[in-house]
């Protein structure tokens, strides 16, 4: 995807607001930005057509729903790539999938209720493509944090929030499933799905936010359309105290778009955004210099996001 140079100040302000709350009504958004409803609505649709805005997403805490995640890194023969993409797009337990340029061809998020279920689902993928798989690595997530607002220069503010207890029922799951596909669905439309009033539906959504099940409503955008490169970087640090300090540093770094820590694994993965590869190299060298016990193990370009960070259907079934 080539960078879009037609983004003006209003487009960027719209993206910033939607990144922080994608459920903000167009009327409220227009008022906040001192523009008209028609202009704001047109700009949003245009950015969708240009594939700047890929999806309106809901960030949902899968642990609160009883699920876990693992990352499968695959090196696969080029002849099988299209078949793999087709399989993943219809797979009920995969999401957050990217195409890479580097050591691995693909990074695939696999979801399940426990490590055994995730492993069984990995075996299904492996058996289907084993004749074409060159190499693979399956790693289970311990900590996953996303900071995609940094694409737009918004600095992440980390807060220790206290959440209310909430038991998810069948209607909540319907709401979560619909909102995970499109966070901008209004309460009237959602109320038809759960057979409640619009007011009762809005109250349920507020409860899901207060309980931390939904952390926020946001937008999933393509950083390449903003003239940015995004890299996945694997670093190794065996000093436990340094690791915690390193993770905190990465979380607040203006160029880090996500951080993943893996169970029983010395590696930490993070997303690195930069305007060019030379800037990426400079940032990596700075991190290595600040944390001398840290070593860069792998670095590869994220070429294309095949599936967004929205959750797969198995989480809501």
ABEGO torsion letter per residue (X at the ends): XBBBAABBAAAAAAAAAAAABAABBAAAAAAAAGBBAAAAAAAAAAAAAAGABABBBBBBBAAAAGBBBBBBBBBBBAAAAAAAAAAAAABAABBGBBBBBEABABBBBBBBABAAAAAAAAAAAAAAAAAABABBBBBBBABBBBBAAAAAGBBBBBBBBBBBBBBBBAAAAAAAAAAAABAABBAAAAAAAAGBBAAAAAAAAAAAAAAGABABBBBBBBAAAAGBBBBBBBBBBABAAAAAAAAAAAAABAABABBBBBBGBABBBBBBBBABAAAAAAAAAAAAAABAABBBABBBBBABBABBABBBAAAAX
